[in-house]
Structure formats: C-alpha cells, structure tokens
C-alpha cells in the first residue's frame, strides 16, 4: 500500500528526532478600503439555529504532532457550548480542513471553506507560511479571519487586511521578553538564534535584538519545515561558540535541535519560544530523554501552565476535555484550542442576535475581551494583534514554573511594562458573559 506523502513526512520527522537521540537514549495585496468596507449585512454560514465556521490545520505533516490536537479541542469546547444552548440559540459547527502545513494545500482548502462550504468566518487557521498564502484571498472575499494560530505580525495590519486578527502573543513581543531575561541572567554570554525560515523565526529574532541590541545575535540559523536534517545549523551554532540559543521552532524542530545538539555533544543554554516548548508534545519525540534535555530551558507563557490543576481555567478545560474530547492527554495544545474557542464564543455573543460579518468584526474591535490570559488582549480598530505580553517560565524536572513579572510591550521599541492585574477567573457556567 502506498503511504500518502504527508504521512511519510510526519514519519520522517519522528525518525529524524529518534536518530538524533541515539547517543542520549542511555544517558500584491489590494486594500479593502478600510474597515468600513467590511461590514456588509450578509451572513453566509448563519441560519436561525446554526453558525458554520472553518479552519485549516496540520492534521498531518511536520507540524501535526501536538498541533493536530488544537482543532479537536476547539470542537470540544463548541460542543460544550452547544449542549448549553449555543450562542443566541445557534449551535456552532466547525469544519476542519487538513493542509499538512503546506501553503499550496492551504490555498486549496481555504478556497473550499470560503467558496464551497460558505463558512461565516475562519477561526484559528494555523501556521505562518500557510496562512500568509491566503491573506489576500480571504480579505478580498471579506471573510472574517479570526485569531490566526501564529504570532506573525502580518495579522496586525488593519488598513491592509481589515478582516484578519491575531490571537496569541506575537513573536516580536515574545522575543523582547525572552531577550530581557537573557540580558539579566546570561550577561556576557554569546547569544545566537535558531528559527523557522519565515516570519516566525525572523520576527522572534528581531524581538530579541530589540532588547539586546541590533547585531547582538552572533549567528542566526534557520530551517525549513520540509527538511529534517538540522545538523548543519546546529553544527554552525556550536562552531560559532554560541552559549545561549534562542529557538523559534515548532515542537518537532525543537526536538530535532535538542537531540542533534546532544549528538554533537553541544550543550548551550536553550531559550525556547512558547510555540515549541510544550513538554507533553516534546515527550512524544524525545521519550525518556525529554526531562534531561529540557533541564534548565527557558520559555514563556501567556496562559496558565497546563499542569496547574488548581487554576480555574485549567479545571474548566480539563472537564470539557474529559467529557467532549475523549479525555486525551491534556497539554498546552488542548488548552490553546479551548481558550481560542472561548474567545470565539465571546465575540459571537457580543456580535448579537442579528449576526452579520460586520457585527462580528465590530465585536472584536470593541475590545474588552477576557479569558484565561495572563495578559490582556490589545484588540481595537487600529490594533488586530492578540495578547499583549507574556511571562518567563523555567523548566526543571520536566515541569515549567513561572518566574518573574508578567510583562506587556509592543512589537517596536517600547519598554517592557510590568502587568500586575490578577488574571480573570473562569466563569462558573464555563460560558463567557
């Protein structure tokens, strides 16, 4: 039987990580004319009792491990809401299309969702290179493009892409906060970066340099998701004498970097973007080597630690996961999907009973959204980014522990500001509002 190419790529990624661990196993875009051009009164995908949403996700391919759990978690939370009557009497359906983390597939699948399925809105479409490929199409068709699952700054261009909104902390903000920790805790060390060869890696490295200074990264190595051989890049970091490596990587490539470095007997201080640091996901690649290879690694979080069962949001999402999501292993990906679905339900509520695409956009731009975030959202008519900051966490004994202040900042040269407001508690009903 012939194995589909996307499945082969995922298998290759897993094999590559395993191989890297062998030595450690025993030890032109047209403007839409501004926001006033987006608020038409039509509501495709909406009936008196239903709302149809769509998303593209990597259910297969190099980004599937971990990330394939996000859309299932979204659907689980929507099922929970539907059992409680839905939103203004409407039940939510989410159509999920697998793009294999391949931009060409994303274009095809997005056209299907918009032109064939006629979804009301896109929600949580995942990936920097993948969603970049459809930005023009989505905005030209005036489809609300909510909460892209990526921290690229491309989503925050209200005048150029009025339909598109980010959700998670953007990579430049994240890089600034990580850079601040490096500056305070690893002064005098040679700092370098390893990142995905697109906005993910570029924006993150730029954020680090906004804090440490332009040119402070001695070596900037990048990878492409279709090539699992990262030995040349890791070897170059070792040869350059990099003592601290900031990694802007999806989980599979975090694992490859850690495993390859161990094979090369290279032990830098790892500073890993939130995107690629979920411990449960990394265990799927690194197995018993996870805890020793991650010991002392620095990362960041803008939502509660998934293992904090005392947190009201984690309690809520664990309950939903148990009842509506087959009680899959609870990790940051499950938390992410449910938290994003919560935000989606909140804006659908705010958009009102007379639901239109225009009222949906207005609900996001009005701001004031709440949720499990450690920091507030920045949404407004002039800001389509998502969470506005993050907090450092350090991994010890296979567990991430938050440390230091929660910071907010922008994606430019504004200083970091301590955010001291306590996070909101999850509502007793589990529903926004």
C-alpha positions as CSV (number, residue, x, y, z in Angstrom):
1,X,0.0,0.0,0.0
2,X,1.3,3.4,-0.9
3,X,1.7,5.7,2.1
4,X,0.4,9.3,1.5
5,X,3.2,11.8,1.2
6,X,2.0,13.9,4.2
7,X,2.1,10.8,6.4
8,X,5.6,10.0,5.2
9,X,6.8,13.5,6.1
10,X,5.5,13.1,9.6
11,X,7.1,9.7,9.9
12,X,10.4,11.1,8.6
13,X,10.3,13.9,11.2
14,X,9.8,11.4,14.1
15,X,12.5,9.1,12.7
16,X,14.9,12.1,12.5
17,X,14.3,13.0,16.1
18,X,14.8,9.4,17.2
19,X,18.1,9.3,15.2
20,X,19.3,12.5,16.8
21,X,18.7,10.9,20.2
22,X,20.6,7.7,19.8
23,X,23.5,9.0,21.8
24,X,21.3,10.1,24.7
25,X,19.0,7.1,25.0
26,X,21.2,5.6,27.6
27,X,22.3,8.8,29.4
28,X,0.1,42.2,-4.1
29,X,-2.4,42.8,-1.9
30,X,-5.3,45.1,-2.6
31,X,-6.6,47.3,0.1
32,X,-10.2,46.6,1.0
33,X,-10.8,50.3,1.7
34,X,-10.5,50.2,5.4
35,X,-12.9,48.7,8.0
36,X,-15.9,50.5,6.6
37,X,-15.7,48.2,3.6
38,X,-16.0,45.0,5.6
39,X,-19.4,45.4,7.4
40,X,-21.8,44.1,4.8
41,X,-25.2,42.9,6.1
42,X,-25.0,39.4,4.7
43,X,-24.3,36.4,6.9
44,X,-23.2,33.4,4.9
45,X,-23.0,30.3,7.1
46,X,-25.6,31.6,9.6
47,X,-29.2,30.3,9.9
48,X,-31.7,30.8,12.7
49,X,-30.2,27.9,14.6
50,X,-26.6,27.4,13.3
51,X,-23.3,29.1,12.7
52,X,-20.7,27.5,10.4
53,X,-17.1,28.2,11.0
54,X,-14.0,26.9,9.2
55,X,-10.3,26.4,9.9
56,X,-7.2,24.9,8.2
57,X,-5.0,22.8,10.5
58,X,-2.0,20.5,10.2
59,X,-3.6,17.2,11.0
60,X,-0.8,15.5,9.1
61,X,2.7,16.7,8.1
62,X,5.7,18.2,10.0
63,X,3.6,20.3,12.4
64,X,1.0,17.7,13.2
65,X,2.5,16.4,16.4
66,X,0.8,18.4,19.1
67,X,-0.8,20.9,16.8
68,X,-3.3,18.3,15.4
69,X,-4.9,18.4,18.9
70,X,-5.9,22.1,18.6
71,X,-8.9,21.8,16.3
72,X,-10.3,18.8,18.2
73,X,-10.1,20.9,21.4
74,X,-11.9,23.8,19.7
75,X,-14.7,21.4,18.6
76,X,-14.9,20.0,22.1
77,X,-15.5,23.4,23.6
78,X,-18.0,24.3,21.0
79,X,-19.8,21.0,21.7
80,X,-19.9,22.0,25.4
81,X,-21.4,25.4,24.5
82,X,-23.9,23.8,22.1
83,X,-25.1,21.5,24.9
84,X,-25.9,24.6,26.9
85,X,-28.0,26.1,24.1
86,X,-25.3,27.5,21.8
87,X,-24.9,31.3,21.2
88,X,-28.1,33.2,21.0
89,X,-29.9,29.9,20.2
90,X,-27.5,29.0,17.4
91,X,-25.3,25.8,17.5
92,X,-21.7,26.1,16.3
93,X,-20.2,23.8,13.7
94,X,-16.5,23.9,12.9
95,X,-15.4,22.5,9.5
96,X,-11.7,21.4,9.8
97,X,-9.5,21.0,6.7
98,X,-6.1,19.4,6.8
99,X,-3.5,21.3,4.9
100,X,-0.5,19.3,6.1
101,X,1.3,22.6,6.9
102,X,1.8,23.1,3.2
103,X,0.9,26.6,1.8
104,X,-0.3,25.1,-1.5
105,X,-2.7,22.9,0.3
106,X,-3.8,25.8,2.5
107,X,-4.8,27.8,-0.6
108,X,-6.9,24.9,-1.9
109,X,-8.5,24.1,1.4
110,X,-9.3,27.7,2.2
111,X,-11.0,28.2,-1.1
112,X,-13.1,25.2,-0.4
113,X,-14.2,26.6,3.0
114,X,-15.0,30.0,1.6
115,X,-16.4,29.3,-1.9
116,X,-17.9,25.8,-1.4
117,X,-18.7,25.4,2.3
118,X,-19.5,29.2,2.5
119,X,-18.4,29.5,6.1
120,X,-19.4,32.5,8.1
121,X,-15.8,33.1,9.3
122,X,-12.4,31.4,9.6
123,X,-11.2,30.8,13.1
124,X,-7.7,29.7,14.3
125,X,-6.2,28.8,10.9
126,X,-2.8,27.6,11.9
127,X,0.7,28.5,10.6
128,X,2.8,31.4,9.5
129,X,3.8,30.2,6.0
130,X,0.4,28.6,5.4
131,X,-1.9,31.4,6.3
132,X,0.3,34.0,4.7
133,X,-0.5,32.3,1.4
134,X,-4.3,33.1,1.8
135,X,-4.3,36.5,3.4
136,X,-5.2,38.3,0.1
137,X,-7.8,35.8,-0.9
138,X,-9.6,35.9,2.5
139,X,-9.6,39.6,2.7
140,X,-10.7,40.2,-0.9
141,X,-13.7,37.9,-0.2
142,X,-14.4,39.8,3.0
143,X,-14.5,36.7,5.3
144,X,-13.8,37.4,9.0
145,X,-10.4,35.8,9.6
146,X,-10.3,35.5,13.4
147,X,-7.4,34.5,15.7
148,X,-4.8,33.1,13.3
149,X,-2.8,30.5,15.2
150,X,0.5,32.1,14.7
151,X,2.3,35.1,16.3
152,X,3.3,36.7,13.0
153,X,2.9,40.5,12.9
154,X,1.3,40.1,9.4
155,X,-2.1,39.6,11.0
156,X,-2.0,43.0,12.6
157,X,-2.4,45.2,9.5
158,X,-6.0,46.6,9.9
159,X,-5.8,49.0,6.9
160,X,-4.4,46.4,4.6
161,X,-6.1,43.2,6.0
162,X,-9.2,44.5,7.9
163,X,-10.7,41.0,8.2
164,X,-7.7,39.4,9.9
165,X,-6.9,39.2,13.6
166,X,-4.1,37.6,15.6
167,X,-4.7,36.0,19.0
168,X,-1.6,34.7,20.6
169,X,1.3,36.9,21.7
170,X,3.2,38.0,18.6
171,X,6.8,36.7,18.1
172,X,8.4,40.1,18.4
173,X,6.8,40.8,21.7
174,X,7.8,37.4,22.9
175,X,11.4,37.9,21.6
176,X,11.6,41.1,23.6
177,X,10.6,39.5,26.8
178,X,12.9,36.5,26.2
179,X,15.7,38.9,25.3
180,X,15.2,40.8,28.6
181,X,15.6,37.6,30.6
182,X,18.8,36.8,28.7
183,X,20.1,40.3,29.3
184,X,19.5,40.0,33.1
185,X,20.5,36.3,33.6
186,X,23.1,35.5,30.9
187,X,25.1,38.7,30.6
188,X,28.3,38.4,28.7
189,X,27.3,35.1,27.0
190,X,27.4,34.7,23.3
191,X,23.8,34.7,22.1
192,X,22.5,33.1,18.8
193,X,19.2,32.0,17.3
194,X,17.7,29.0,15.5
195,X,14.4,29.6,13.9
196,X,11.9,28.7,11.2
197,X,12.9,30.5,7.9
198,X,9.8,32.8,7.8
199,X,8.1,35.5,9.9
200,X,8.2,33.1,12.8
201,X,12.0,33.0,13.1
202,X,12.6,36.5,11.7
203,X,10.1,38.3,14.0
204,X,11.3,36.4,17.0
205,X,14.9,37.2,16.4
206,X,14.1,40.8,15.7
207,X,12.4,41.0,19.1
208,X,15.4,39.6,20.9
209,X,17.6,42.2,19.2
210,X,15.2,45.0,20.1
211,X,16.2,44.2,23.7
212,X,19.8,43.1,23.4
213,X,20.8,45.5,20.6
214,X,21.0,45.3,16.8
215,X,23.5,42.7,15.8
216,X,23.6,41.0,19.2
217,X,22.8,37.6,17.8
218,X,26.2,36.3,16.6
219,X,24.7,33.6,14.4
220,X,21.2,33.3,13.0
221,X,20.5,29.8,11.7
222,X,17.2,28.8,10.1
223,X,15.4,25.7,9.0
224,X,12.6,24.8,6.5
225,X,9.8,22.5,7.7
226,X,10.3,20.1,4.9
227,X,14.0,19.3,5.7
228,X,14.6,17.4,8.9
229,X,18.4,17.5,8.8
230,X,19.3,20.3,11.1
231,X,22.8,19.1,11.8
232,X,24.5,21.8,9.6
233,X,22.7,24.5,11.5
234,X,23.3,23.1,15.0
235,X,26.9,22.5,14.0
236,X,27.3,26.1,12.9
237,X,25.9,27.3,16.2
238,X,28.5,25.2,18.0
239,X,31.3,26.4,15.8
240,X,30.3,30.0,16.4
241,X,30.7,29.5,20.1
242,X,27.0,30.2,20.9
243,X,26.4,29.8,24.6
244,X,22.8,30.8,24.6
245,X,20.5,29.7,21.7
246,X,17.1,31.3,21.3
247,X,14.9,28.8,19.4
248,X,11.8,29.9,17.4
249,X,10.7,26.4,16.4
250,X,7.6,24.2,16.1
251,X,7.8,21.2,18.5
252,X,9.2,18.7,16.0
253,X,12.1,21.0,15.3
254,X,12.6,21.9,18.9
255,X,13.1,18.2,19.5
256,X,15.4,17.9,16.5
257,X,17.5,20.8,17.7
258,X,17.8,19.3,21.2
259,X,18.5,15.8,20.0
260,X,21.0,16.9,17.4
261,X,22.9,19.1,19.8
262,X,23.2,16.2,22.2
263,X,24.5,14.0,19.5
264,X,27.1,16.7,18.7
265,X,28.0,17.0,22.5
266,X,26.9,20.6,22.4
267,X,25.1,21.9,25.5
268,X,24.1,25.6,25.1
269,X,21.5,27.3,27.3
270,X,18.3,26.8,25.4
271,X,15.7,29.6,25.4
272,X,12.6,28.3,23.6
273,X,9.6,30.1,22.2
274,X,6.3,29.2,23.7
275,X,5.3,27.7,20.3
276,X,7.8,24.9,20.5
277,X,8.1,24.2,24.3
278,X,5.1,22.2,25.2
279,X,6.5,19.4,27.4
280,X,3.9,16.8,26.7
281,X,4.3,17.3,22.9
282,X,8.0,17.1,23.2
283,X,7.8,13.8,25.1
284,X,6.2,12.3,22.0
285,X,9.5,12.9,20.2
286,X,12.2,12.8,22.9
287,X,10.7,10.0,25.1
288,X,12.8,9.4,28.2
289,X,15.3,12.0,27.1
290,X,12.8,14.8,27.5
291,X,13.5,15.7,31.1
292,X,17.3,15.8,30.9
293,X,17.4,17.6,27.6
294,X,14.9,20.3,28.7
295,X,16.5,20.8,32.1
296,X,17.0,24.5,32.8
297,X,15.5,25.5,29.5
298,X,13.8,28.9,29.5
299,X,10.5,29.6,27.8
300,X,7.5,31.8,28.2
301,X,3.7,31.6,28.8
302,X,0.8,33.9,28.2
303,X,-1.8,31.5,29.6
304,X,-1.8,29.3,32.7
305,X,0.5,26.4,32.9
306,X,-1.4,23.4,31.6
307,X,-0.4,21.2,34.6
308,X,-1.8,23.7,37.1
309,X,-4.9,21.9,38.1
310,X,-5.7,24.5,40.8
311,X,-6.3,27.1,38.1
312,X,-10.0,27.7,37.4
313,X,-9.5,27.8,33.6
314,X,-7.5,24.6,33.6
315,X,-10.2,23.0,35.7
316,X,-12.8,24.1,33.2
317,X,-10.9,22.9,30.2
318,X,-10.0,19.6,31.8
319,X,-13.7,19.0,32.5
320,X,-14.6,19.8,28.9
321,X,-11.7,17.6,27.7
322,X,-12.9,14.7,29.7
323,X,-16.5,14.9,28.6
324,X,-16.2,16.1,25.0
325,X,-12.7,15.3,23.8
326,X,-12.2,11.6,24.8
327,X,-10.0,12.7,27.7
328,X,-6.9,12.9,25.6
329,X,-3.6,13.8,27.4
330,X,-4.1,17.4,28.5
331,X,-1.4,19.8,27.3
332,X,-0.8,23.3,26.0
333,X,-2.3,22.5,22.6
334,X,-5.6,21.4,24.2
335,X,-5.6,24.5,26.4
336,X,-4.8,26.7,23.4
337,X,-7.7,25.3,21.3
338,X,-10.2,25.6,24.1
339,X,-9.1,29.1,25.1
340,X,-9.4,30.2,21.5
341,X,-12.8,28.7,21.2
342,X,-13.8,30.5,24.4
343,X,-12.8,33.8,22.8
344,X,-14.7,32.9,19.6
345,X,-17.9,32.3,21.6
346,X,-17.4,35.5,23.5
347,X,-17.2,37.6,20.3
348,X,-20.2,35.7,18.8
349,X,-22.2,36.7,21.9
350,X,-21.0,40.3,21.6
351,X,-22.0,40.4,17.9
352,X,-25.6,40.0,18.9
353,X,-28.6,38.0,17.8
354,X,-28.7,39.9,14.4
355,X,-25.4,38.3,13.5
356,X,-23.5,39.6,10.5
357,X,-19.9,39.7,9.5
358,X,-19.8,43.4,10.2
359,X,-21.2,42.9,13.7
360,X,-18.6,40.2,14.4
361,X,-15.7,42.4,13.4
362,X,-17.1,45.2,15.5
363,X,-17.3,42.9,18.5
364,X,-13.6,42.1,18.3
365,X,-12.5,45.7,17.6
366,X,-14.6,47.0,20.5
367,X,-12.1,45.3,22.8
368,X,-12.7,44.3,26.4
369,X,-12.5,40.6,25.8
370,X,-11.5,38.4,28.7
371,X,-10.3,34.9,29.1
372,X,-7.5,32.8,30.6
373,X,-4.7,35.0,29.5
374,X,-2.1,36.2,32.0
375,X,-2.1,39.5,30.0
376,X,-4.9,41.5,28.3
377,X,-5.8,41.4,24.6
378,X,-4.9,44.6,22.6
379,X,-7.8,44.4,20.1
380,X,-9.1,47.8,18.8
381,X,-9.9,49.3,15.4
382,X,-6.2,50.1,15.0
383,X,-4.7,47.0,16.6
384,X,-5.6,43.5,15.4
385,X,-2.9,41.7,17.4
386,X,-3.9,39.5,20.3
387,X,-2.4,39.0,23.7
388,X,0.0,41.8,24.5
389,X,2.7,40.2,26.6
390,X,4.0,37.1,28.3
391,X,5.8,35.7,31.4
392,X,9.0,33.8,31.7
393,X,9.0,30.1,32.7
394,X,11.9,27.9,33.5
395,X,11.7,24.1,33.1
396,X,13.1,22.0,36.0
397,X,12.5,18.3,36.4
398,X,10.2,18.2,33.4
399,X,7.9,20.9,34.8
400,X,7.6,24.5,33.7
401,X,7.5,27.0,36.5
402,X,6.5,30.7,36.0
403,X,9.1,33.2,37.3
404,X,9.4,36.9,37.5
405,X,6.9,39.6,36.4
406,X,4.3,39.4,33.7
407,X,5.3,41.9,31.0
408,X,3.4,43.8,28.3
409,X,5.0,45.7,25.5
410,X,4.6,46.4,21.7
411,X,6.3,45.0,18.7
412,X,8.5,48.1,18.3
413,X,10.9,49.8,20.7
414,X,8.5,50.5,23.7
415,X,10.0,49.3,27.0
416,X,8.6,46.3,28.9
417,X,6.0,47.2,31.4
418,X,5.1,45.0,34.4
419,X,1.4,44.0,34.3
420,X,0.1,43.5,37.8
421,X,-3.7,42.9,37.4
422,X,-4.7,39.5,38.5
423,X,-6.0,37.2,35.7
424,X,-9.7,36.7,35.4
425,X,-11.3,33.6,37.0
426,X,-13.2,31.2,34.7
427,X,-17.0,31.7,34.9
428,X,-18.8,29.1,37.0
429,X,-21.0,28.3,34.0
430,X,-18.0,27.8,31.7
431,X,-19.5,30.3,29.3
432,X,-18.5,33.9,28.5
433,X,-20.7,36.6,29.9
